[in-house]
Amino acid sequence: MTSETPRWCKSSYSDNGGNCVEVATNLAPLHGIVAVRDSKDPIGPELSFPTDSFGAFIAGVKAGQFGTV
């Protein structure tokens, strides 16, 4: 089911004191975007990324291309 309203999800690994982002992938099928926001500021700004760019970012994270903190 697709909606015009982002359906926000947070990773199950995000219980680390609130330093998290939320993503809304439900906009991808209709609009071709993945929305991202800061979970500490749910009424703050949202960023939207093309699905292929977001997919490349996730693949890079999984491959360890960005190092660790």
Summary of the structure (lengths in Angstrom):
residues: 69
radius of gyration: 12.7
end to end distance: 36.3
largest distance: 36.3
contacts: 138
relative contact order: 0.17
helix: 23%
strand: 25%
